[in-house]
Amino acid sequence: MASAQLRDTRRRIRSVEATKKITRAMELIAASRIPKAQARVHASQPYTAKLIEVIENVGAAGAGSSHALLERREIKTVGLLVVTSDRGMAGAYASNIIRLAEARIFELSRQKTDVVVYAVGRKAQSYFRYRGYRIEQAYLGVTDTPGYGDARAVANTAMAAYAEGRIDSLEAFYTQYQTAMRQVPFQMEMLPITPPERAGESSVSYEFEPSPEEILDRLLPRYVEANIFNILLEASASEHSARRRAMKAATDNADELIRTLTVAANRARQAEITTAITEIVGGAEALAG
Protein backbone atom coordinates (compact mmCIF):
# COMPACT_ATOMS: atom_id res chain seq x y z
CA MET A 1 0.00 0.00 0.00
CA ALA A 2 2.80 2.39 0.91
CA SER A 3 4.65 1.73 -2.37
CA ALA A 4 1.54 2.50 -4.47
CA GLN A 5 0.91 5.69 -2.48
CA LEU A 6 4.52 6.75 -2.96
CA ARG A 7 4.38 6.24 -6.73
CA ASP A 8 1.17 8.22 -6.97
CA THR A 9 2.58 11.10 -4.90
CA ARG A 10 5.78 11.27 -6.96
CA ARG A 11 3.72 11.28 -10.15
CA ARG A 12 1.70 14.22 -8.82
CA ILE A 13 4.89 16.07 -7.90
CA ARG A 14 6.23 15.69 -11.46
CA SER A 15 2.92 16.91 -12.87
CA VAL A 16 2.85 19.98 -10.61
CA GLU A 17 6.50 20.76 -11.44
CA ALA A 18 5.67 20.68 -15.17
CA THR A 19 2.72 23.01 -14.61
CA LYS A 20 4.90 25.32 -12.53
CA LYS A 21 7.37 25.67 -15.41
CA ILE A 22 4.53 26.78 -17.69
CA THR A 23 3.06 29.29 -15.23
CA ARG A 24 6.53 30.66 -14.45
CA ALA A 25 7.28 31.15 -18.14
CA MET A 26 3.92 32.89 -18.68
CA GLU A 27 4.59 35.13 -15.68
CA LEU A 28 7.96 36.18 -17.10
CA ILE A 29 6.52 36.82 -20.56
CA ALA A 30 3.71 38.97 -19.14
CA ALA A 31 6.17 40.85 -16.92
CA SER A 32 8.40 41.59 -19.92
CA ARG A 33 5.45 43.05 -21.86
CA ILE A 34 4.15 45.32 -19.11
CA PRO A 35 6.80 48.10 -19.45
CA LYS A 36 6.25 48.36 -23.21
CA ALA A 37 2.48 48.45 -22.75
CA GLN A 38 2.83 51.15 -20.07
CA ALA A 39 5.07 53.20 -22.33
CA ARG A 40 2.53 53.00 -25.16
CA VAL A 41 -0.25 54.17 -22.84
CA HIS A 42 1.77 57.20 -21.73
CA ALA A 43 2.98 57.97 -25.27
CA SER A 44 -0.57 58.11 -26.64
CA GLN A 45 -1.83 60.62 -24.09
CA PRO A 46 -0.18 63.82 -25.49
CA TYR A 47 -1.78 63.21 -28.91
CA THR A 48 -5.25 62.94 -27.39
CA ALA A 49 -4.63 65.96 -25.15
CA LYS A 50 -3.58 68.06 -28.16
CA LEU A 51 -6.66 66.90 -30.10
CA ILE A 52 -8.86 68.02 -27.21
CA GLU A 53 -7.09 71.39 -27.12
CA VAL A 54 -7.62 71.95 -30.84
CA ILE A 55 -11.28 70.90 -30.63
CA GLU A 56 -11.76 73.35 -27.76
CA ASN A 57 -10.28 76.17 -29.83
CA VAL A 58 -12.35 75.27 -32.91
CA GLY A 59 -15.48 74.98 -30.77
CA ALA A 60 -14.78 78.40 -29.31
CA ALA A 61 -14.83 79.73 -32.86
CA GLY A 62 -18.45 78.62 -33.15
CA ALA A 63 -18.03 75.40 -35.11
CA GLY A 64 -19.59 72.00 -34.56
CA SER A 65 -22.99 72.76 -33.15
CA SER A 66 -24.66 70.60 -35.80
CA HIS A 67 -22.04 67.95 -36.46
CA ALA A 68 -23.42 64.40 -36.87
CA LEU A 69 -21.16 62.93 -34.16
CA LEU A 70 -22.36 65.56 -31.67
CA GLU A 71 -26.05 64.99 -32.38
CA ARG A 72 -28.08 63.65 -29.48
CA ARG A 73 -31.30 61.86 -30.32
CA GLU A 74 -33.82 59.56 -28.73
CA ILE A 75 -32.11 56.39 -27.54
CA LYS A 76 -33.65 53.34 -29.17
CA THR A 77 -30.57 51.18 -29.78
CA VAL A 78 -27.35 51.26 -27.76
CA GLY A 79 -24.06 49.84 -28.97
CA LEU A 80 -21.75 48.37 -26.33
CA LEU A 81 -18.04 48.19 -27.13
CA VAL A 82 -16.73 45.49 -24.77
CA VAL A 83 -12.93 45.12 -24.64
CA THR A 84 -11.67 41.88 -23.10
CA SER A 85 -8.85 39.49 -24.04
CA ASP A 86 -8.21 36.81 -26.63
CA ARG A 87 -6.48 34.50 -24.15
CA GLY A 88 -7.24 33.37 -20.64
CA MET A 89 -4.90 32.77 -17.70
CA ALA A 90 -5.46 36.35 -16.51
CA GLY A 91 -7.55 35.78 -13.41
CA ALA A 92 -10.83 37.71 -13.31
CA TYR A 93 -9.70 40.29 -15.89
CA ALA A 94 -12.21 39.38 -18.61
CA SER A 95 -15.05 38.34 -16.30
CA ASN A 96 -15.01 41.70 -14.47
CA ILE A 97 -15.56 43.61 -17.73
CA ILE A 98 -18.19 41.16 -18.97
CA ARG A 99 -20.06 41.38 -15.67
CA LEU A 100 -20.12 45.20 -15.86
CA ALA A 101 -21.32 45.15 -19.48
CA GLU A 102 -23.99 42.53 -18.79
CA ALA A 103 -25.33 44.56 -15.88
CA ARG A 104 -25.72 47.47 -18.30
CA ILE A 105 -27.50 45.17 -20.79
CA PHE A 106 -29.98 44.13 -18.09
CA GLU A 107 -30.57 47.79 -17.22
CA LEU A 108 -31.21 48.72 -20.86
CA SER A 109 -33.51 45.71 -21.30
CA ARG A 110 -35.67 46.92 -18.43
CA GLN A 111 -35.91 50.25 -20.26
CA LYS A 112 -37.05 48.44 -23.46
CA THR A 113 -33.90 49.56 -25.28
CA ASP A 114 -32.26 47.38 -27.93
CA VAL A 115 -28.60 46.45 -27.48
CA VAL A 116 -25.92 45.45 -29.98
CA VAL A 117 -22.46 44.33 -28.93
CA TYR A 118 -19.11 45.17 -30.51
CA ALA A 119 -16.83 42.54 -28.99
CA VAL A 120 -13.08 43.05 -28.85
CA GLY A 121 -11.38 39.83 -27.78
CA ARG A 122 -12.34 36.17 -28.00
CA LYS A 123 -13.57 36.08 -24.39
CA ALA A 124 -16.28 38.69 -25.02
CA GLN A 125 -17.24 37.10 -28.33
CA SER A 126 -17.61 33.62 -26.81
CA TYR A 127 -19.56 34.83 -23.78
CA PHE A 128 -22.11 37.00 -25.55
CA ARG A 129 -22.55 34.63 -28.49
CA TYR A 130 -23.18 31.67 -26.17
CA ARG A 131 -25.88 33.63 -24.33
CA GLY A 132 -27.61 34.73 -27.51
CA TYR A 133 -26.81 38.45 -27.46
CA ARG A 134 -26.65 40.27 -30.76
CA ILE A 135 -23.01 40.71 -31.78
CA GLU A 136 -22.72 43.32 -34.51
CA GLN A 137 -18.96 42.91 -34.99
CA ALA A 138 -16.15 40.96 -33.30
CA TYR A 139 -12.46 41.87 -33.39
CA LEU A 140 -9.98 39.09 -32.63
CA GLY A 141 -6.20 39.12 -32.37
CA VAL A 142 -6.21 42.76 -31.28
CA THR A 143 -5.79 42.86 -27.52
CA ASP A 144 -2.23 41.59 -27.09
CA THR A 145 -0.50 44.40 -29.03
CA PRO A 146 -3.13 46.77 -30.45
CA GLY A 147 -2.20 49.09 -33.29
CA TYR A 148 -3.75 52.35 -34.44
CA GLY A 149 -5.16 50.54 -37.47
CA ASP A 150 -7.16 48.31 -35.12
CA ALA A 151 -8.57 51.36 -33.36
CA ARG A 152 -9.46 52.94 -36.71
CA ALA A 153 -11.32 49.80 -37.82
CA VAL A 154 -13.37 49.74 -34.61
CA ALA A 155 -14.03 53.49 -34.76
CA ASN A 156 -15.09 53.46 -38.42
CA THR A 157 -17.56 50.63 -37.81
CA ALA A 158 -19.09 52.37 -34.79
CA MET A 159 -19.24 55.82 -36.42
CA ALA A 160 -20.84 54.39 -39.56
CA ALA A 161 -23.50 52.64 -37.46
CA TYR A 162 -24.14 55.88 -35.56
CA ALA A 163 -24.31 58.01 -38.69
CA GLU A 164 -26.73 55.58 -40.35
CA GLY A 165 -28.97 55.49 -37.28
CA ARG A 166 -28.42 51.79 -36.52
CA ILE A 167 -27.28 52.81 -33.04
CA ASP A 168 -28.16 55.97 -31.12
CA SER A 169 -25.39 55.74 -28.55
CA LEU A 170 -22.08 53.92 -28.07
CA GLU A 171 -20.72 52.97 -24.65
CA ALA A 172 -17.29 51.46 -24.07
CA PHE A 173 -16.47 48.93 -21.35
CA TYR A 174 -12.79 48.32 -20.69
CA THR A 175 -10.23 48.01 -17.91
CA GLN A 176 -8.63 51.29 -16.95
CA TYR A 177 -4.94 50.93 -16.17
CA GLN A 178 -3.96 52.84 -13.03
CA THR A 179 -0.90 51.06 -11.63
CA ALA A 180 0.79 47.71 -12.12
CA MET A 181 -1.23 46.38 -9.16
CA ARG A 182 -4.50 48.20 -9.77
CA GLN A 183 -6.74 48.00 -12.83
CA VAL A 184 -10.37 49.06 -12.64
CA PRO A 185 -13.31 48.07 -14.89
CA PHE A 186 -14.61 51.28 -16.45
CA GLN A 187 -17.63 52.45 -18.44
CA MET A 188 -17.41 55.39 -20.84
CA GLU A 189 -19.79 57.05 -23.31
CA MET A 190 -18.15 57.29 -26.73
CA LEU A 191 -20.97 58.50 -28.99
CA PRO A 192 -22.42 61.03 -29.24
CA ILE A 193 -19.30 63.02 -28.49
CA THR A 194 -19.51 65.35 -25.54
CA PRO A 195 -17.63 68.50 -26.62
CA PRO A 196 -14.75 69.26 -24.24
CA GLU A 197 -15.19 72.48 -22.30
CA ARG A 198 -12.42 75.02 -22.17
CA ALA A 199 -10.74 75.32 -18.79
CA GLY A 200 -10.32 79.05 -19.21
CA GLU A 201 -10.28 81.84 -21.73
CA SER A 202 -7.14 82.07 -23.82
CA SER A 203 -5.59 85.37 -24.82
CA VAL A 204 -4.47 83.84 -28.13
CA SER A 205 -6.67 84.56 -31.16
CA TYR A 206 -6.67 81.87 -33.85
CA GLU A 207 -7.37 82.18 -37.56
CA PHE A 208 -8.60 79.00 -39.20
CA GLU A 209 -7.93 77.84 -42.75
CA PRO A 210 -10.03 76.09 -43.96
CA SER A 211 -13.16 76.98 -42.00
CA PRO A 212 -13.62 75.86 -38.36
CA GLU A 213 -16.53 73.63 -39.44
CA GLU A 214 -14.37 71.77 -41.96
CA ILE A 215 -11.54 71.38 -39.47
CA LEU A 216 -13.90 69.99 -36.86
CA ASP A 217 -15.40 67.63 -39.42
CA ARG A 218 -11.94 66.12 -39.85
CA LEU A 219 -10.94 66.23 -36.19
CA LEU A 220 -13.91 64.55 -34.54
CA PRO A 221 -13.41 61.16 -36.26
CA ARG A 222 -9.72 61.33 -35.30
CA TYR A 223 -10.80 62.11 -31.74
CA VAL A 224 -12.97 58.97 -31.63
CA GLU A 225 -10.13 56.90 -33.09
CA ALA A 226 -7.66 58.28 -30.54
CA ASN A 227 -10.04 57.54 -27.66
CA ILE A 228 -10.57 53.96 -28.82
CA PHE A 229 -6.81 53.55 -29.31
CA ASN A 230 -6.24 54.71 -25.72
CA ILE A 231 -8.88 52.24 -24.55
CA LEU A 232 -7.17 49.36 -26.38
CA LEU A 233 -3.77 50.34 -24.99
CA GLU A 234 -5.04 50.58 -21.42
CA ALA A 235 -6.84 47.26 -21.79
CA SER A 236 -3.65 45.65 -23.13
CA ALA A 237 -1.54 46.95 -20.25
CA SER A 238 -4.22 45.82 -17.77
CA GLU A 239 -4.38 42.36 -19.34
CA HIS A 240 -0.61 41.83 -19.08
CA SER A 241 -0.59 43.02 -15.47
CA ALA A 242 -3.53 40.76 -14.56
CA ARG A 243 -1.88 37.78 -16.27
CA ARG A 244 1.40 38.37 -14.45
CA ARG A 245 -0.36 38.44 -11.09
CA ALA A 246 -2.44 35.37 -11.89
CA MET A 247 0.57 33.38 -13.08
CA LYS A 248 2.64 34.45 -10.07
CA ALA A 249 -0.16 33.26 -7.77
CA ALA A 250 -0.32 29.97 -9.71
CA THR A 251 3.45 29.53 -9.43
CA ASP A 252 3.37 30.23 -5.68
CA ASN A 253 0.51 27.76 -5.27
CA ALA A 254 2.50 25.16 -7.21
CA ASP A 255 5.49 25.69 -4.90
CA GLU A 256 3.27 25.21 -1.86
CA LEU A 257 1.67 22.09 -3.33
CA ILE A 258 5.07 20.62 -4.19
CA ARG A 259 6.22 21.16 -0.59
CA THR A 260 3.06 19.47 0.73
CA LEU A 261 3.40 16.53 -1.67
CA THR A 262 7.11 16.17 -0.86
CA VAL A 263 6.27 15.83 2.82
CA ALA A 264 3.62 13.23 1.95
CA ALA A 265 6.12 11.36 -0.26
CA ASN A 266 8.72 11.36 2.51
CA ARG A 267 6.17 9.98 4.94
CA ALA A 268 5.14 7.30 2.45
CA ARG A 269 8.79 6.42 1.87
CA GLN A 270 9.40 6.28 5.61
CA ALA A 271 6.39 4.00 6.04
CA GLU A 272 7.70 1.78 3.25
CA ILE A 273 11.12 1.53 4.92
CA THR A 274 9.57 0.86 8.32
CA THR A 275 7.42 -1.90 6.84
CA ALA A 276 10.45 -3.47 5.13
CA ILE A 277 12.51 -3.37 8.37
CA THR A 278 9.63 -4.88 10.33
CA GLU A 279 9.30 -7.70 7.82
CA ILE A 280 13.05 -8.38 7.90
CA VAL A 281 13.17 -8.42 11.71
CA GLY A 282 10.09 -10.63 11.88
CA GLY A 283 11.59 -13.05 9.39
CA ALA A 284 14.91 -13.15 11.26
CA GLU A 285 13.16 -13.86 14.55
CA ALA A 286 11.12 -16.63 12.92
CA LEU A 287 14.26 -18.26 11.56
CA ALA A 288 16.01 -17.96 14.93
CA GLY A 289 13.00 -19.51 16.67
N, C-alpha and C positions, 0 to 999 in steps of 0.2 A: 504493500500500500504506500509506504514511504517513497519507494523508488518511482512509482507512477506519479505521485504528487510532485516530486522533485523535477521530473521531466516536464510536466505541465507548467510548473512555475518558471523554469528556465526558458521554455518556449515563449511564455508571455513576456519575459524580460527582453528577449531578442526582438519580439514584435514591437514593444514599446520603444526600444532603442532605435529601431528603424523609423518609427513615426516621429520620434524626437529629432532625428536628422532632417526630416522633411520640414517640420515646423520651425526648426532653427534656421534652415536655409531661407524659408519664406520670410521669417522675421528680419534677416539680414538684407534680403532684397528690398523689402518694404522700407526698412530704415535708410537704405541707400537712395531711395527715390524721394523721400520726404524733403530733403534740402532743395532739390531741383524744383519740386512742386511748390514749395514755399516761395522760392525765388520768382517763379512764374506768376504767382498770385500778386506779389508786391510789384513786379514789373508792369503788370497790366493796369494797376490803379492810376498812375499819372495820366494815361491816355483817356480813361473814363472821366477823370476829374477835369481835364482840359475840354472834353466834349461838353460836359455840363456847363463849364464856364462860357463856352461859345454859345450854347443854346440860351443861356441866361441873357447874354448880350443881344442876341438876335431877337429873343422874346421881348426885351426891353424896347426894341425898335418897332414893336407893334406887329410882328409876324407871328403866324402859327395859330391864330385863334380858330381857324376852320380846317386845320389839317386833319386828314382822315385818321391818323394814329392818335390824335388827341380827342377824337369824338367820343362822347359818352352817350350810350343809348340804353334802352330797356334791355335788361339781362334776361335772355331766354336760353342761351347755351353758353356754358363756361368751358374753356379749355384748361386742362391741368397739365403743366409740364413737370413731370416727376423724374428727378435725376437720382438714379441709384448706381449700382455697379454691375459689371458684366460677370465678375467672379465672386465667389463666396470667401469663406475663411476670414471674414472681417468683423466677427462678432455681430452686434445688433445694428451695424451701420445701415444696411438696406432696410431692415424691418422698421426702424424708427421713422424713416422718411415715408415708407409705405403706410404706416399706421397714421401718420399725420395727414397724408393725402386722402386716405380712406375716410377718416373722420370728416374731412371737408366734403367728400362725396355724399356721405350720409346727410350732412347738413343741407346741401343743395337739393338732395332728393326730397327732403321734407318741405322745401320751398317750391317743389314742382319745377325745378330747373334742370334742363338736360346737361349732361357732362360728357365731354370727350377727353381722352387721355393721350398725351404725347409722351411716350415712355423713352427715357434715355437709360440704357443699361438692360441687360438680360433679366436681371432680378425683377425689375418693374414690369417688363413685358410678360414674363411668365406668371407673375402674381395676378395682374389685372386680366390677362387673357383667360386664365384658369377660372376666374370668378365671373366671367361673362361681361366685363365692362367693355365699353366701346373704345378701342384703341385706334386713333386716327393715323398715327405714325409711330414707328419704333426706330430707335437709333442704337445700333450695336457696335461694339469695338471702338467706342468713343472715350469711355471714362478713364482709361488707364493713363493716356497722354493726349488730352484733347488739343486740337488745333483750332486756329481761327476759322478755317474752312468748315469745321464741324459746327461751330457756333453760327456761321452764316447760313448753313443749310437748315438748322433748326429755326433760326429767326425768319428766314424767307418763307418757310412753310406756315409758321404761326401768323406772320403779317399778311400773307395771302388769304388765309382763312378769315382773319379779322376784316380785311378790306372787302371780301366777298360776302360778309355777313354770316358765314357758317359758324363763327363764334362771336360772342359779344364781349368777352373778357378773357384774359389769359392770366393764370396764376402759376407761379413757379414754386416748386417744393424741392429743396436741396439742403445739404448740410453745410452750414456756415463754419468756415475754419477760423478759430480764434487763437488757439495755441496747439502745440503738439499733443497736449493731454486733454484738450477741451474742444469738442466740435458739437455744434448745436443744430438740430433740425430747424429749418426756417421756412417761412411762407412769405411770398412776395408777389405783389401785383405787377405784372409786366405790361399788359395792355388793358385799357387805353393808357397811354403815357401820361403821367402826372408831371406837368411842366415844373422844372426846378425853380424855386424862388430865389431871388437875389438876396444875398446876406446884407448888402448895403449898397448905397448909391455910389457909383464910380464917377470920378472926375474926368475920366477919359471919354471922349466922344468918338464913336466909330462911324466910318463910312463903309457901306456894303456894296460890293460889286461881285456878282449880280445882285438882285434884290434880296432883302431879308427873307421873303417868302420862299424864293428858290433855294437859298442856302439852307433854310430849315427843312425844306422838302428832302434835301440830300442828307442832312445831319441826323434826322430822327431815325431812319432805318439803321444808320451806323451806331446810334445810341443803343438801340435794341440789341444789335449784334454784340456790342461791347459788353452790355449787361449780361447777356447769355454766356459770353465767353468767360466773364468773371465767375459766373455761377459754376460753369464746368470746371474751371481751375480750382475753385474752392472745394468743390465736391471731390475732385481728384486728390487734392492734398489731404482732405478729411478721410478719404478711403484708405490711402496709404498709412496714415497715422492709426486708424482703427485696426487695420490688418496687422501692423507691427505690434500693437498692444495685445491683440487676440492671439497672435502666434507666440509672443513672449509668455503669456499666461499658459498656453498649451505646452510650451517647452518646460516651464516651471512645474506644471502638473505632471509631465512625463518624468521629470527628475524625482519628484516626490513618490510617484508610483514605482519607479525603479528601485528606490531605497526600500520601500515597503515590501516589494517582491523579493528583493535580495535578502532581507531579514527572514522572510518566509522560506526561501530556498535554503538558507543556512540552517534554519530549524529543521527542515525536512532532511537535509543532509546529516545533521547531528542525530536525528531520530534513526536514520538508516544505519549510521555507524554504531549507535547504541544497540540496535537490534542485532547487527552482525556480531558485535562483541558478546552479547548475551547468548546468542546461539553457539558461538565458539566455546564459551565457558561452560555452557550446559552440556555440550557434546563431550568436552574434556572430562567433566565430572562423571558423566555416564560411563566413559571408557575406564576411568580410574575405579569406579565402583564395580 
